[in-house]
Amino acid sequence: MTSYPAQYSPLVDLHRHLDGNIRPHIMWNLAQQNKIALPVDSLSELIKLTTIEDRTSDLMQFLQKLDYGVSVLANIDACYEVAYDNVESAKSEGLDYTELRFSPYFMANKFNLPMNEVVNAVVQGVKDGNRVFGTNYQLIGILSRTFGVEACQRELDAILSQVSEFVGIDLAGDERGYPAALFESHFKQARDSGLHVTVHAGEAAGPESVWDAIKLLGAERIGHGVAVVNDNKLIDYMLKHNIGIESCLTSNYQTGTWTQLSTHPLKQFLDLGLSVSLNTDDPAISNITIQDEYKLAEKVLGLNTHQIETLRKNGYRQIFKK
């Protein structure tokens, strides 16, 4: 990988799922501690089961991999440990800053944990991690659209109970089955509470999903957004309003969202002047680091030093500030 000059912008990761980054050894230890049966008998087998070596058939199959991680969240202490480890994991990758996003409902669901307590545990885990590792990582709350409108309201209520500890809100999950229009009320509540907005859109659905994320939900950043490349009017609108794209190369390949990495629109977005950043998505599932993503951008997309620096600048400029 290129040796970056000292003047390079800070290294950030704006699209990083805390509950998609439950590292296999943490998963294994929590299962042992809480006497939870796993479908494998060793850590090495668990690594093979929970990580993706090439790709899945589609986004929903990719998301099923996340279920293994939350299957060991038997209590609030486990949620705290996962949050704390996420800070340590990000620090070990050399990240100057990251926004760790998580779904309280998804983390609570397997063992019917109180969502407010899950939120409290994650907040405290990240706080303690920041103090120990000298970081200032922030949190984004996710509404998991796959669980439905009512569940998302309960999820939002839990997030808003600690709203001062969050910088933003996100909508993730089944993009096709649960369109943005179902969640207008949720996002108005979030915006009225002072939260920034990012939305998974243009990943499993087309440009209309991105339009809805912006127009109906108030998205300031779009997660993945590969479908943006197919709509020139949308490109012009995003340029005019400085709406960022959180690009995740490995994830897009593994989910089948973009089947040939060498033609991924990240480079085209850069050439057009869109504020696109580079991110990991679910690093434990994808078995990657942020450095791996930059290496892909260089080696597969052919980005030069200036373009790499632009990605880093874009990420830094798109940070959600309280």
C-alpha positions as CSV (number, residue, x, y, z in Angstrom):
1,M,0.0,0.0,0.0
2,T,1.1,3.5,-0.6
3,S,3.1,5.2,2.1
4,Y,1.0,8.3,2.9
5,P,2.7,11.6,3.5
6,A,2.4,13.3,6.9
7,Q,0.0,15.9,5.5
8,Y,-2.6,13.3,4.6
9,S,-6.1,14.1,6.1
10,P,-7.2,12.1,9.2
11,L,-8.2,8.5,8.6
12,V,-12.0,8.1,9.3
13,D,-14.6,5.4,8.8
14,L,-18.1,6.9,8.7
15,H,-20.0,3.7,7.8
16,R,-19.0,1.1,10.4
17,H,-21.6,-1.2,12.1
18,L,-20.8,-1.9,15.7
19,D,-23.2,-4.9,15.7
20,G,-21.6,-6.0,12.4
21,N,-18.2,-6.0,14.0
22,I,-18.5,-8.6,16.7
23,R,-15.1,-10.2,16.3
24,P,-15.1,-14.0,16.3
25,H,-13.0,-14.3,19.4
26,I,-15.4,-12.0,21.3
27,M,-18.3,-14.1,20.0
28,W,-16.6,-17.3,21.1
29,N,-15.8,-16.0,24.6
30,L,-19.3,-14.7,25.1
31,A,-20.8,-18.0,24.1
32,Q,-18.6,-19.8,26.5
33,Q,-19.3,-17.4,29.4
34,N,-23.1,-17.6,28.8
35,K,-23.3,-21.3,27.9
36,I,-24.7,-20.6,24.5
37,A,-24.5,-23.4,22.0
38,L,-22.9,-22.5,18.7
39,P,-23.2,-24.5,15.5
40,V,-19.4,-25.2,15.5
41,D,-16.9,-26.6,18.1
42,S,-13.9,-24.3,17.8
43,L,-12.9,-20.7,17.2
44,S,-11.3,-21.6,13.9
45,E,-14.5,-23.1,12.7
46,L,-16.4,-20.1,14.0
47,I,-14.2,-17.7,12.0
48,K,-15.0,-19.7,8.8
49,L,-18.7,-19.7,9.6
50,T,-19.1,-16.0,10.4
51,T,-16.8,-14.3,7.8
52,I,-17.2,-14.1,4.1
53,E,-14.4,-15.3,1.9
54,D,-15.8,-14.3,-1.5
55,R,-19.4,-13.2,-1.7
56,T,-23.0,-14.0,-0.8
57,S,-25.9,-14.2,-3.3
58,D,-27.5,-11.0,-2.2
59,L,-27.8,-8.4,0.6
60,M,-30.3,-10.4,2.7
61,Q,-28.0,-13.4,2.8
62,F,-25.2,-11.2,3.8
63,L,-27.3,-9.8,6.6
64,Q,-27.9,-13.3,7.9
65,K,-24.2,-13.5,8.8
66,L,-24.8,-10.8,11.4
67,D,-27.2,-13.0,13.3
68,Y,-24.3,-15.1,14.6
69,G,-22.9,-12.1,16.4
70,V,-26.0,-11.0,18.1
71,S,-26.9,-14.6,19.1
72,V,-24.4,-14.4,21.9
73,L,-25.7,-11.1,23.4
74,A,-27.3,-12.9,26.3
75,N,-27.2,-9.9,28.7
76,I,-26.4,-6.3,29.0
77,D,-22.8,-6.9,30.0
78,A,-22.3,-8.7,26.6
79,C,-23.5,-5.5,24.8
80,Y,-21.1,-3.4,26.8
81,E,-18.2,-5.8,26.0
82,V,-19.0,-5.7,22.2
83,A,-19.2,-1.8,22.3
84,Y,-15.9,-1.5,24.2
85,D,-14.2,-4.0,21.8
86,N,-15.4,-2.0,18.8
87,V,-13.4,1.0,20.1
88,E,-10.3,-1.1,20.6
89,S,-10.8,-2.6,17.1
90,A,-11.1,0.7,15.4
91,K,-8.1,2.1,17.3
92,S,-6.0,-0.9,16.3
93,E,-6.8,0.0,12.6
94,G,-5.3,3.4,13.1
95,L,-8.6,5.2,12.8
96,D,-8.5,8.8,13.9
97,Y,-12.2,9.0,14.0
98,T,-15.2,6.7,13.4
99,E,-19.0,6.8,13.8
100,L,-20.1,3.4,15.2
101,R,-23.6,2.6,14.2
102,F,-25.9,0.0,15.8
103,S,-29.5,-1.2,16.0
104,P,-30.8,-1.5,19.6
105,Y,-33.6,-3.7,18.4
106,F,-31.2,-6.1,16.6
107,M,-28.9,-6.3,19.6
108,A,-31.8,-6.8,22.0
109,N,-34.0,-9.2,20.0
110,K,-32.4,-12.6,20.5
111,F,-32.7,-12.5,24.3
112,N,-35.5,-10.0,24.6
113,L,-33.2,-7.5,26.4
114,P,-34.6,-4.1,27.3
115,M,-33.7,-1.7,24.5
116,N,-33.1,1.2,26.8
117,E,-30.5,-0.9,28.7
118,V,-28.9,-2.0,25.5
119,V,-28.5,1.6,24.5
120,N,-27.1,2.5,27.9
121,A,-24.6,-0.3,27.7
122,V,-23.3,0.6,24.3
123,V,-23.0,4.2,25.2
124,Q,-21.0,3.3,28.3
125,G,-18.9,0.8,26.5
126,V,-17.9,3.4,23.8
127,K,-17.3,6.1,26.5
128,D,-15.0,3.8,28.5
129,G,-13.2,2.7,25.3
130,N,-12.7,6.3,24.2
131,R,-11.3,7.1,27.7
132,V,-8.9,4.1,27.7
133,F,-7.7,4.4,24.1
134,G,-7.6,8.1,23.8
135,T,-10.2,8.4,21.1
136,N,-13.3,10.4,20.4
137,Y,-15.5,8.0,18.4
138,Q,-19.2,8.7,18.2
139,L,-22.4,6.8,17.8
140,I,-25.2,6.6,15.2
141,G,-28.4,4.9,16.1
142,I,-30.0,2.6,13.5
143,L,-33.6,1.9,12.9
144,S,-33.8,-1.6,11.5
145,R,-36.6,-1.3,8.9
146,T,-36.8,-5.1,8.5
147,F,-38.5,-5.4,11.9
148,G,-41.3,-3.0,10.9
149,V,-42.6,0.5,11.6
150,E,-43.7,-0.2,15.2
151,A,-40.4,-1.9,16.2
152,C,-38.5,1.1,14.7
153,Q,-40.5,3.5,16.8
154,R,-39.6,1.6,20.0
155,E,-36.0,1.6,18.8
156,L,-36.1,5.3,18.1
157,D,-37.5,5.9,21.6
158,A,-34.6,4.0,23.1
159,I,-32.1,6.0,21.1
160,L,-33.7,9.3,22.0
161,S,-33.6,8.4,25.7
162,Q,-29.8,9.0,25.3
163,V,-30.0,11.5,22.4
164,S,-27.1,13.6,23.7
165,E,-24.8,10.6,23.2
166,F,-25.6,10.2,19.5
167,V,-24.6,12.3,16.5
168,G,-27.0,10.7,14.0
169,I,-29.7,8.3,13.0
170,D,-29.7,5.7,10.2
171,L,-32.2,3.5,8.4
172,A,-30.9,0.0,7.5
173,G,-32.1,-3.5,6.6
174,D,-34.5,-4.6,3.8
175,E,-34.4,-1.5,1.5
176,R,-36.8,-3.0,-1.0
177,G,-39.4,-4.4,1.4
178,Y,-39.6,-1.4,3.7
179,P,-39.3,1.9,1.7
180,A,-38.4,5.2,3.2
181,A,-42.0,6.6,3.1
182,L,-42.9,4.3,6.0
183,F,-40.5,6.1,8.3
184,E,-41.1,9.8,7.7
185,S,-42.5,10.3,11.2
186,H,-39.5,8.6,12.8
187,F,-37.0,10.7,11.0
188,K,-38.9,13.9,11.7
189,Q,-38.7,13.1,15.4
190,A,-35.0,12.4,15.1
191,R,-34.2,15.6,13.2
192,D,-36.3,17.6,15.7
193,S,-34.1,16.1,18.4
194,G,-31.0,17.5,16.7
195,L,-29.7,14.3,15.1
196,H,-28.0,14.2,11.7
197,V,-29.3,11.7,9.1
198,T,-27.7,9.0,7.1
199,V,-29.7,6.4,5.2
200,H,-28.9,3.1,3.6
201,A,-30.2,3.7,0.0
202,G,-29.3,2.8,-3.5
203,E,-27.7,-0.4,-2.4
204,A,-30.5,-3.0,-2.9
205,A,-32.9,-0.6,-4.7
206,G,-32.5,2.0,-7.4
207,P,-32.1,5.8,-7.5
208,E,-35.7,6.4,-6.4
209,S,-34.7,5.0,-3.0
210,V,-31.9,7.6,-2.7
211,W,-34.4,10.4,-3.7
212,D,-36.8,9.2,-1.0
213,A,-34.0,9.1,1.6
214,I,-33.1,12.7,0.8
215,K,-36.6,14.2,0.2
216,L,-38.6,12.2,2.8
217,L,-36.1,11.5,5.5
218,G,-33.7,14.4,5.2
219,A,-30.6,12.3,4.5
220,E,-27.3,14.3,4.6
221,R,-25.3,11.2,3.7
222,I,-26.2,8.1,1.8
223,G,-25.0,4.7,2.8
224,H,-23.6,2.7,-0.2
225,G,-25.6,4.6,-2.9
226,V,-24.2,2.8,-5.9
227,A,-27.5,3.4,-7.8
228,V,-26.8,7.1,-7.8
229,V,-24.6,6.5,-10.8
230,N,-27.7,5.8,-12.9
231,D,-29.5,9.2,-12.4
232,N,-27.8,12.3,-13.6
233,K,-30.4,14.6,-12.0
234,L,-29.8,12.9,-8.7
235,I,-26.0,13.4,-9.2
236,D,-26.6,17.1,-9.9
237,Y,-28.8,17.4,-6.8
238,M,-26.3,15.7,-4.5
239,L,-23.5,17.9,-5.9
240,K,-25.6,21.1,-5.3
241,H,-26.5,20.1,-1.7
242,N,-23.2,18.4,-0.8
243,I,-24.9,15.1,0.1
244,G,-22.2,12.5,0.9
245,I,-21.9,8.9,-0.2
246,E,-20.5,6.4,2.2
247,S,-18.9,3.9,-0.1
248,C,-18.0,0.4,1.0
249,L,-16.1,-1.5,-1.7
250,T,-15.7,-5.0,-0.2
251,S,-19.3,-5.0,1.2
252,N,-20.8,-4.1,-2.2
253,Y,-18.9,-6.9,-3.8
254,Q,-19.8,-9.5,-1.1
255,T,-23.5,-8.6,-1.1
256,G,-23.7,-8.8,-4.9
257,T,-24.6,-5.1,-5.0
258,W,-21.8,-4.5,-7.4
259,T,-20.4,-7.7,-9.0
260,Q,-17.3,-6.4,-10.6
261,L,-15.1,-4.3,-8.3
262,S,-13.0,-2.9,-11.1
263,T,-16.1,-1.0,-12.4
264,H,-17.4,0.2,-9.1
265,P,-18.7,3.7,-9.4
266,L,-16.5,5.1,-6.5
267,K,-14.0,6.4,-9.1
268,Q,-16.8,7.9,-11.2
269,F,-18.2,9.6,-8.1
270,L,-14.8,11.1,-7.4
271,D,-14.4,12.3,-11.0
272,L,-17.8,13.9,-10.8
273,G,-16.9,15.8,-7.7
274,L,-19.3,14.0,-5.4
275,S,-18.4,13.9,-1.7
276,V,-17.7,10.2,-1.5
277,S,-15.8,8.6,1.4
278,L,-14.4,5.1,1.9
279,N,-15.6,2.9,4.7
280,T,-15.7,-0.7,6.0
281,D,-19.4,-1.4,6.7
282,D,-19.1,-4.7,8.7
283,P,-15.4,-5.3,9.1
284,A,-15.7,-8.5,11.2
285,I,-18.1,-10.2,8.7
286,S,-16.0,-9.0,5.7
287,N,-12.8,-9.9,7.5
288,I,-11.2,-6.5,6.5
289,T,-9.7,-3.3,7.9
290,I,-10.0,0.2,6.7
291,Q,-6.5,-0.2,5.3
292,D,-7.7,-3.1,3.1
293,E,-10.4,-0.9,1.6
294,Y,-7.8,1.7,0.7
295,K,-5.6,-1.0,-0.8
296,L,-8.5,-2.1,-3.0
297,A,-9.2,1.4,-4.1
298,E,-5.6,1.7,-5.2
299,K,-5.0,-1.7,-6.7
300,V,-8.4,-2.5,-8.2
301,L,-9.8,0.9,-9.1
302,G,-6.4,2.4,-9.8
303,L,-6.8,5.5,-7.6
304,N,-3.8,7.7,-7.4
305,T,-2.4,9.5,-4.3
306,H,-4.5,12.6,-5.0
307,Q,-7.7,10.6,-5.3
308,I,-6.9,8.7,-2.1
309,E,-6.4,12.0,-0.3
310,T,-9.7,13.3,-1.7
311,L,-11.5,10.3,-0.2
312,R,-9.9,11.0,3.1
313,K,-10.8,14.7,3.0
314,N,-14.3,13.9,2.0
315,G,-14.7,11.5,5.0
316,Y,-13.4,14.1,7.3
317,R,-15.6,16.9,5.9
318,Q,-18.7,14.6,6.2
319,I,-18.3,13.9,9.9
320,F,-21.5,14.5,11.8
321,K,-20.8,17.2,14.4
322,K,-22.9,17.6,17.5
